[in-house]
C-alpha cells in the first residue's frame, strides 16, 4: 500500500505510513489514533461515600475513572469483603460492542488463574448500570509508584518484572493477550505482591476479533508498532509493552514521547530508543540488551515468549546490580524520604538480602530510658537534649534551607559539650512539623530536654525564637527571642547554644570555641549558598534523581567558595554532593572528585572534624581504609560525640572482625542517633557472628519498628531463631521473606540453613548450601574447604571471633584443619587490633 503523501510502500492492511506516519485510509477518524471519551458523572445514581449500590454493595470511595466508566472501592455486604467495583457509564450500556467488551473481561480473566492476575468475583447489573466486582488491592499502581520516585531500586525492579512476566506467561498459555499493558494496570500491594489487571480489552487468539474495523486498542506510550498500525497482534505485542515499562522503570521516562498521538505512533513504528545506559549509566549492559530485544520493531525479532524474557533476566548475576555502598547517615535520611536502600555489608551473607516487610503485630522493643539501646552506656552523660527542626515562620516559604541550617549548627555546637548527649539531626528530622506530645518525643529519643524554635527571615534581618522544654513535666526552662541582622547569624547560634549550656549546667570543652569559630566563612552569603546546596541535594535531587537538581546544588556550592575561597566546609560539601551523585548514578568520576574536594578542604583547615571526616569518607570510597583510618581517628579526637564518626568506626571494625570494639562504637552511635537504621543492622549481624542471638533479636526488632519494609530485619530474625533452635519462629520469618520474593538466592540460603539445622540433609543440599549448612550437616571437609577458599580471596572474611563463638561452627571444632584456620585468623585479629587501635 503506497502512501499518497510520501510515496512510501507499506504492508497491505497498514493504517499509517511507516515513513511519515500519515493515515493510509484517508478517513478523518484516523486523525486521532486513540479516540477519547469525556468522562461525565453517572447520572441517576448516588455513588458517594456511604451510599448503597443495589442491595449488595456499599460505596467506600472512588478509586479512579476512565473512558468506559468508574472504579469504586466498596463493601460486599454478602461476603463482608472489600472489593473494587468497575461500573460502565449508563450511556455506554446501550452500546453492544462496549457491553461485549465488558462481558469478555470477566470471561477472559476467569480463564487465567494465577496469583499475579487480579481475581474477578462477579458481573451484574443494577438500575440498568452494568458492573464488575473484583479483588480490591490495598496498595498503589506502578504509575503512582514511579511518580513518587522517578526511577526504581534494582531489587524492586526484579521483584516487579518477575511477577508481571509470570502473569503474562499464565495469560498467554490460555491464548489471552493483554493488549493494554501499562504501569497503571500493574498493582503492587503493601507486601510487594504484584497483580496485573484490566484484561477488558484483551483479545483471545482463538476467538473472532471484536475490532473488525481495524481500530486500535491500547495506550499510546506502551503500544507495539503492530498495534499502532492496526494490525493483528499476538503475545509478542505484550512483550513489547513490557519492554517499554522496564525502560521507564530504570530511566524514569518511556522511550518514545511526542506532542501528538500520530507522532507517538510514528515513533513506535520507525524510531529506535535512546540506549538506557545513556540515561542511567549504572544499568547493567545485559539488562539493557534484554530491554532492547523486547523493543524490536518486528515481532519476530523479539522474545517469542515471556518465559524466554524471564529466563534471560534471571541469568544476569545479582551481584552486578548492587547499589554502591553508601554513607550510613544518608540511609536514615533516605528512609525519611520513603526510599529504602540496600547496603553492601561486609559478610557475604548480608550482601544477598533483599527488602521485605514484617507484620506490624510483631513484638518490638521501645526506647525506655536515657541509656540507649541494647546494652548499658559506657559514656556517663550528665544531661541530654534533642534539638527539633526549627519551623519556618517567614512569609517566604522557601526559607526551609535556613531553618535546617540553624538546626544543624546548634546541634553541631552542642556536640562539643563532652557530657551532653545531643541527638543527631537525622533522628530529629522525623519530627519536622510534628504535633506529637513533647513527652512522647523525649521518650522515643531517650532525652530529658527538647529545644524547639522558629526562624523568620525578612530581607537582611532574622528573628529566631527558641524554647527549652523539660520532658518530664513540660516545664519551660528557658525561652528567648533573638532579633539580629542576617550577617550576625553565627553569633545568634552561639548565644542560643550558650544559653542551653547554662540552663543544663554543662560547659563546652576547652577547644570548642576555636573549632566552632574557624569553620565559619568570612561572608554570610557563602553560608547561605552552602545551606542551599545541601537543601537541594537532600530534599530535591535525592528524591528526583534529576541531573538538573544535582547541577543546581553544585551551582550553589560553587557560589559559596567563589565568595569565600578559604571556606573549608564549603569545599567539604562537594564531597557530600558527589558521593550522593555516585550512589544514585554510579559515575566513577564522582569518586575522584570527592577526593579532590576533600583534600582541598583538609588543606584549608585540618583542625575541624568536618574536613577529617570528608577526607576519611573519600578514601573509604576508594577502599583505602588504611589511609582513611587516621583521619577518622582525628575526627573522633576533635569531637568524640559525633554520631557519624562513631558509626563509621563501628562499620570499619566489623569489617575487620573486631566485634568487641564495634559494639562500643555502635552503642554510642545509637545513643546519639537512636533512629539510625544501619547501626542496628551491622550490630545485629555482629551479635549473630559472635553467638549472641538474643541481643541480635532486640536490634532487628528495633530496626523493623523504625523501618518495617527492611529485609535485614526479617533475615536477621530468622537466623537468630535458627541459632536458638526455635524453628517455628524461624519458619515464620523465612516464610514472610519467601512470600515477598526478595531474591531467590536469599530465600534459598536461609531455607537451606533452616533445613540443615534440623538434619534435613536432602532438602538443605538441594538449595544454596554455604559453610554453615555443611557444618550443620557434619560435612566437615566441604565446610572447611569453603571457609579456606574465602579466606584466600579476602583474609578478613570468617573472622576469628566469629569462628570462635558462632555456634553454627560447633561441629567443626574438633577438626585439626578448622583449628588451624582459627589460629591463622587469631593472628590476623591480633594484627588488626594493634594496627587500628585508638590508643
N, C-alpha and C positions, 0 to 999 in steps of 0.2 A: 504494500500500500504506500503510494507516494504522497509526501506532504506537499500541499498546494503552496505553502509559504517558502520553504527552503529547498524543496525537491528531494529530500532525503527519502530513501526506500526504507520502509518499516515492515515488520512482521504482520501478515494478514491478521486482522482482528484487533490490532492495537488501536487504542483510542487517542493516544497522544504521541507526537513525534519524538523519537529518540534524540534528535539533534536540537530542535528549538523548543520543544515542549508544547507546540501548538496543537489544538484539537484537530483530529483527523476525521471527525464525524460531521463537523460543521454545525452541530446543534448548539444552541445558546445555553442549553442546560450544562454543557461541558465547561463553561467558563469558570464554574466553581466546582472543582472535583468532589469536594466533600460538603454537600449541602447541609446547612444547619437549620435547626428548628427553634424558634423562640420559645423559651420555657415560661409559660404563664402559670399563675396559681391554679390549683384544681378547684373548679367551681362546683358549688353544691355540696361540698364536703368540708367538715371542720376537722382538720388533721393537726390541730395544735396540741401542745403537750398536755397529757392527762385525758384527752378525748378518746372515745372508743371508735374503732374502725370495725363495724359489724359487731357481732356478739363475742367474737373470739379474741380480738386484739385491742390493746390499749397503747396509744401512741406515747412514746417517751420523748422523742425529739427527732428532728430531721437530720439525716446523715449527709445527703447530697442530692443533686438533681442533674438531669441531662436531657438529651433530645427526646427520649422515649418517656420520661417521667421522673418520678421521685423515689428516693430511698429513705425509709424511716427506721429508726430504732423503736421496737415495740415489744410489749409483753404478750406472749401467747398464753392466755389465761387457762386454756385447756391443759397445756403441758407445764404451766408455771415456769416458762423459759423465755429468756430474752432472745428475740430473733431480729433479723433485718427484713423489712418488707419492701419489695420493689413494686411500685404501682404505676401502671400505664395511665397516662393522662386520658380522661374520658373522651376528648375529641379525637383521639387516635384509636380508640377501641373499635370504632366502626371501620377502620382500615384493615381489610382482610390480610394483607401482607404483613402488617405490623403485628397483628394478633398471632399470625402464623409464626413469625419470628419469636414472639414471646413464649408461645407454647413449646417451641423447639428448644428453648433454653432449658426448660425442665427435662425434656426427653433426652437431650444430648448430655446434659450434666449428670443425669442419673445413670447414664451409660458408663460414666467414669467414677469408679470407686477407689479413691486414693486419699491418703492423709494430707496431701498438699493441694487438693482440689476442694473448693468450698462446697459444703453439703446443702442440697436443695431439700426442703421439707414438704412444701405443699404448693398447689396452684389453685386459685379460686376467683370468685367474683363477688363483690359487694356493691349494691346500688349502681349496677352497670359499670363498675370500675373493676378491671381485672388486676390481680395482684399475684405475686410470687413470694413465698416466705423461705428464708434460708438461714443458715447459721450466722449468728452475729459474732464478729471477731472484735474483741477488745484490744485495740492497738491502732495502728495507722498504716496507710498505704505507702508504697515505696516512693511515690511522688512527694508526699509530705515529708518522708524521712530525708530525701535528698534536698528538699528545700531548706532544711534547717542546718545541713552540714556541707552542702555542695558536693563534696566527694565523700567516699565511704571507706572506713577502715578495711584493710585487705581481709582480715579474719571474717568480718561481717559479709564482705563481698562473696567469699566462697560459700558461706553458710546459706546465703540467699540464692545464689545461682544454682547450687546443687539441688535445692528443693524445687526451684522453678523448673529445672531440667527434668526432675523426676515427675513433676506434674505433666509436663509435655509428653514424656515417654509414655505415661499411662493413657493420656488422651489420644495420642497418635496410634497407639495399639488398638484403640477402639474405632479408628478411622475418623476421628474428630480433630479438625483443625480449629485453632482458636480464632485466628484472623484479626484479632484486635489486641494483641499482647502489648502492654504498656505499663509503666510504673504505677498508674492509678488503679490497675487491675491486679496488682500484687499486694496482698495484705500481709502485714507482719504483726503477730500478736506480742503480748508482753514478755513471752518466754523465747522470742526469736523464731517461733514456728511460722512458716510461710504458707500462704494459701493463694492459689491462682483462681480468680473468679471471672464472672461475666462471659460465659460461653453462649450468650444470647445471640451473637451474630456468627457463631461458628458454623462451619459448613461440613456436613458429613460427606466423605468421599463417595460413599455408596448410595447417596440419595440425589435426586434431581435438584439442581440449584434453584433457589428462590429468585436469584438475581439474574434472570434470563436476559434482561436488557443490558447486562454488562456493567451496571452501576457498581461503584467501588465501595466496599465496606472496610472500615478501619480508621485509624487515627493517623493524620499525615506524617508526623515526625517519626513514627515507628512502622510505616508501611513499606512492604517489599516492592521492588521495581515492578514485578509482575502484577501486584495489586494496583499500583499506580497506573498501569496500562489497561486495567480492566480485564486481565487475562485469567485463565484458570490457575488456581494455586493448589499446592499440596503442603505437606508438613514442613518443607524447607522454607516456606514463607514465614512460619513461626520462628524458625531458627534465625532468619534474617532479623526479625523484630527483637529477638533475644540478644543478638549481637549489638543492636542499637542501644538496648538497655544497659548491657555490660559496658559499652563505650561511655555512656553518660555517667554510670556509677563511678568509673575510675577517673574520668577527666572533668566532670562537673557540667558537661553540656552534651546534647546529642550531636552526631557528626554533621548533620545537614540542617541548616536553618535558612529561611527565606521569608520575605515580606508577604508573599502571596502563596496560596495553595498550589497554583500552577507552577510557580518557581520551585517550590519544595518537591513536587512530583518530578520535575525535570532533574533535580539534583540526585534524587534516589535512582533515577534511570541511567544517568550519564556520569556523574562526578564521583571521584574517589575521595574517601575521607582523609583528613589530615591524620598522620600517624599518632596514635595515643601517646607515644613516648615523646613526641614533640611538645605536648601539652603538659604531661606529668612524667618527668624523666625517671621516676622510681618504679614505673610499671615494668614488670619483667618482660623481656622480649618474647618468651614462649607464650605468655598470656596474650600479648599483643597479636601474635600470629593466630591464635585461636579466634580472637575477635574479628580480625581481618578476613579470615576464612568464612566466618558467618556472614560477612557483609559483601561477599562476592555478588556481582550483578546477575550472573547466570545461576539459576538454581542448581545446576549440575556441578558447579564449582564449589558449592558449599558443603557442609557436613550433610550426609544423607539422612542421619537421624540425630535426635537429641542425645541418644546414648553415646554416639560417637564423639559428640562435643564434650559430654561429661567425662568420658574416658580420657580424652586429651588433657582436660583441665586437671584431672586427678593425678596425672603423671608428672605434673610440674612439682618439683621438690618444695615442700612447705617452707624450708629454711630460707629460701631465697626471697620470701615475701615479708620477712620480719621488718617492722618499722625500726629505725635506728634507736639505739639506747638513748633515753632522754633524761635530762636532769630531774631529780626527784621532786623538787618544789613545783615544777611545772605540772606534774601529774595531778597534784591536788587542785591546781588552777584549772586544768582541763576538766576535771571532774565537775567543777562548778559550772563549766560551760556545757555540760552534758555530753562531753566526749570521753569515751573510755579508751585508755591507752594500754597496749600490751608491752611489757618490759622484757628486755633480753637479759634474763637473770643468769648469774654465773653457773650454778649447777645445771647440767644439760636437761634435767627433768623439768626445771622451771621454764625453760625457753619453749617448751612444747605446749604450754597450757593456754587454751582459749578462754573467752569470757562467757559466762553464763549468769544465771540468776538463782538466788536461793529463796525458798518460801519465807514469807515475812513472819511466819509463826515461829521460826527458829529462835531458840534462846540466845540472847545476845547480852553481853555484859555492859554496864553503864560506867561512866566515869563518876566515881562516888566521892572522891576526896581530892585534896590538893597535891597528892603524891605522884600522879601519873598512872600509867597502865602497866600491869604485868608483874612488876617487882618493886620493892621499896627503893626510893630515890637515894642516890649517893650524894646528891647536892642538897645542902641544907639551906633551903630558901627561907629568908626572913619574911618575905611577903610576895604577893603575886598580883598580876594585872593583865587584863585584855583591853586593848585599845580598839574599839569598834570603828568601822569605816565612817569617817566624817560625812555628814549629809550635805548635799549641795543646796544652799538657800539662795543662790544667786539668781537674778532674773534670767541670765543666760544659762540655759540648761546644759550647755556644752563645757561646763567647768568641772566635770567629773574627774578629769585628769589631775586637777589641782587638789581636790578632796583626797584622792588616792595618794598623791604625793605627800601631803601633810601627814596623813595617817602613817604612811611608811616611814617618814623621817622621825616622827615622835617615837614609833616603835623601835627604830634603829638606835635613837638616842638612849632610850631606856635600857636597851640590852647591855649598855656599858655600866650598868649598876650590878655589881658582882652577885649580890644576894637576892636580887629581884627576878622572879620568874615572869617573863614577858612573852605572851602568846604570839606566835609568828603571824604575819599578815595573811598567809594562805589559809589559815584556820579561821581567822576572824572575818574573812570576806564572805563566808556563808551567811553572816548576819547583816549584810548590807540591806538597808531599808527594812529591817525586821520589826515586827510588832511583838515579838516574844518577850515574856517577862524577864527582867534582868537577873532574877534569882535562878531561873532555869538556864539562862546562858552561862552564868557563873558556874553552875553545877556541871554543865556539859563540857566547859573548857577547863574546869578544875582551878578556878581562880577565886580570890577573896574580894577583888575590886575590879570595877569596869569604868573605863573612860569613854564617854560619848560626847559628840560635839557636832558643830555645823560650820560651814565655810560660806561666806558671802563676799564675792569679788565685784567691785564696781570701778571700772576704769583702772586707775593706778592705786586704788586702796583695797584693803582686805580686812574683813571682820571675822574673827573666829570666836565661837562660843564653846566652852568646854566645861564638863561636869564630871566629877569623880564620885562614883557611887560605891557604897559598901554593900556587897552582895547579900550578906546575911539578913539585913533588915531594910535595905533600900535607902539607907541614910545618905544624904548628900554631904560628903566630907569636905568638898570644896567645889566652887564654881566661879567662873570669871569670864569676862568679855574682853577681847583684845582687838583694838581698832588701830591699824597701822597702815603705812604705805607699803605697797607690794614689795618694794626693794628691801624692806625690813622683815620679810617673811622668815628668814633664818633666825633672827633674834626672837621672833614670836615663838617659833618652835622650841627654842631654848628655854624661854620663860615658862611655857606650858610644862616641859619636861622637868624643870627645876621645881615648879610648884607641886608636881606629882611626887617627886622625891621627898620633898619636905613633908608633905601630908602623910606619906607612908613611912617616914622616919628612916630612909635609906639614903646612901650617898654614892655619888659617881666615883668610879675608880680614878686613880691618880692621873693617868694619861688620857682620860676620856675626852676632856675639853680640847686637847690638842688634836686628837683623831677627828673629832666632830668638826672642828674649825677648818682643818686642812683639806677636807674633802669637798668643801663648798666652792662654787665658781665665783669669779670676781663680779659677774654681772647676773642679776636675777633673770634676765631674758634667757640666758643659757640654761638655767634651771628649769624654766617653763618649757623650753623646747625638749629638754631631756625627759620631762614628765609626759609631754605629748607623745614622744616617740614610744615610750613604754606603754602608754594607754592604748595607742592604735595597734601596737603589736599584739597585746594580750586581750584586747576587747574586740578587735576587728579582724586582724589577719589570722589570729589563732582560730577564729570561728569560720571565716570565709575562705581561707587559703587562697585568696586572690593576690596575684602579684602586685596589683595596684596598691593594695593596702600595705604590703611589705615595703614597697618603694616610698610610700608616704611616710612610714615610720623612719626609714633611712634618711629621708629628706629632713625631717625634724632633728634627728640625731646629728646630722652634718651641720645644721644651723647652730646647734649648741656648741660644737667645737670650733666653728668659724668665729663665733662671738668670743669664745674663750679657748684658745688653742692649748692652754695648760690645764684644762678641766679633765682630770684623770677619770672620774666616774663617767664623764661624757664619752670617753673612749671605751670604758668598760661596758657601756650599754650596747655597743656594737657586738660584743661577744654574745649577749643575750639574743639580739636580733638575728644574727647569722646562725646561731645554734637552732633557734626556732625554725628558721627557713630550711635548714638542713633536715630537721626532723620531719617537716611537712613536705619537702620537695626532693630531698635526697641528693642535692648537688654537692659533690665532693669539694668543690672550690670553696664552699662556705667554711669548711674546717680550717683551711689555710687563712682565710680572712679572720676567723675567730682568733687564731694565734697572733696574727699581725696586730690587731687592735688590743689584745690582752697584753702583749709585750710593750706596746706604747703606753698603755695605762699604767703598768707597773713601773716603767721607766720614769714617768712623770711624778708618781707618788707611791713608793714602795712601802709606806708606813701606815696604810689604811687597809683594813681586812678585805674591802671590796676588790682591790686590784690583785691581791694574792689569790682570792677565790676565782677571779676571772681567768688568771693565768693557769691556775690549777685545773679549771674546767677545760680550757682549751687543750692543754696537754693530755688530759684524760681522754678527750675525744679522739686524740691520735694514738690512744693506748700506750702512752709514755708515762706509766704510773710512777716509775722511779723518779722521773723528773718532776712529776706533779706533786709528789708527797711533801717535799719541803715547803712548798707554797701553801698547801692546806695546813700544814703544821704551824706555819707562821700566822695564818689567818685565825687559827684556833687560839694561839697565844695572844693575839691582839684583841680578840673578842671571844671568850670561851662560851658565851651564851647565844651564839649564832646557831640556829637550828639547822640551817642548810649544811654548815661545816660539820656539825656532829653527825648528821645523816650521811654525808659523803664518807666520813671515816667509818661509819657502820657498814656501808656498802663495800668499801675498799677492803676492810678487814675480813668480811665474809668471803669475798672472792679469793683471799689468801688463806682461808681456812682458820683464821684467828678468831674463832667464835667467841671466846671468853672476853676479848677486848670489844668485839662488836656489840655484845649485849649492853655494855656500859654506854657506848655512844648512842645506840638506839633508844635506850631508856631516857637519856637527856633530850634527844631529838623529839621524842614523843611527849615529854613533859612540856616542851616549848611549842610543839606543833601537834596537838592531840588528834587532829583530823587528817594526818598525813598518811595516805594510803600505802605508799611503797615501804615505809618503815615497818608497818605491820606485816607486809608480805615477806620482806627479807628476814625479819626477826623470826617470824613464824616458821619459815623453812629452815632457819638456823637451829631452832629448837628441835625440829624433826631430825635434822642431821646429827644432833648430839643426844638423841634419845629422850627428849622431854616432850612427849605428845600432849600432855595436859596443858602446858604453857602455850604450845602451838595452837591448841583449840581456842584458847582465850583470845589470841591475836587474830586468828582467822574469823572468829565470830564478830570481833570488833570491826574488822575490815568489811564484812558483809553488812554490818549495821550502817557503816558510812556509805558504802557503795554496793548495793545489792547485786548488781549485774557484773560481778567480778569473778572470773573462773578460778583465780588463785585461791579464793576462799573455799570454793567447792572442792577443788583438788586437794588443797591442804587439809581440810577436814577429813576427806576420805582417807588420805594417807595416815593421818593421826589415829583415826579409829581402827585402821588395819594394824597399826603398831600396838594398840590396846586390845587387839583381838575382839573388838566389838564389830563383828562382820555385818550385823543387821544395820547398825548406824552407817557403816562404810558403804553398804549397798545403796542406802537411801541417797547419799550424796553422789555416788557413782551413777546411779540411775538418772538423777537430775542432769548431770553432765552429758550423759549419753543421749538423753531425750532432747537436750538443747543443741546437740551436734556441733560442738566447737570444732574439733578436728578428729578424724578417725584415729590418728596415732595416739592422741592424748587419751581418748576413751579406751583404746586397746591396751595401752601401757598400764593404766590404772586397774583395769579389769584383770589384766594378766597377773599383777601382784596380788589382787584380791583372791584369785583362784589359787595362786601358788601358796599363799599364807595358810590356806585350808587344805593343802596337799592335793589339790585337783590338778595333777600334772598335765594331762592331755589338754584340758581347757586352757591352762596357762600358756603352754608352749604353742598353741595354735594362734596366739595373738602377737604381742610385741614384747617378748621377754628381754629384760635387762639383767645386770649383775645381781640385783636384789632378788629378782624372780628365780634365777638359777640357784642362788644361795638358799632360798626358802625350800627349793626342791631337792636340796642336798647334791646338786650338780656342781660340785666344788671346782672342778677343772674349768668348766665353761665360765663360771663366775669370775674366777681369778684371771683367766685369760682376758676377759673384757676389761677388768679393772686395770690390768697391766698395760693393755693397748691404749687405754685412755690416758694413763699417766705418761706414757711415752710421747703422746701427742701434746699434752699440756700438763706439766708437773703439778699444778695447783688443783687439779681435779682429784676427787677421792682424798680429801684432806685427812690428816692424822686424827683429829678429834672425831670426825665422822666415822672413820674406820674403827676407832677405839670404842665409841659409845653407841653407835646406831645398832639397835637390836636386830635389824634385818640382816646383819652380817654374822650373827651369833654362831650359825652353823659352820662358819669358816675358821673359827678362832683356833682350832687345834691343828690346822693345816700349816706345815712349815712354810710353804710359799706365801700364804697370807701373812704369817708372822713376819716374814722378810719384807713384805710390802709395807707393813706397819712401821717397821724400824726405819725404812727408807723415808717414808713420809714424816716420821718424827723428826728426822734430821732437817727436812725442808721446813717443818713447822718452827723448829728452834732458830733456824736461819732467818725466817721471816719475822719472828718475834724480835730478834736483835736488830734487824735491818730497819724495821718500821716502828721502832719504839719512839714514844713521845718524850721520854725522859732524857 
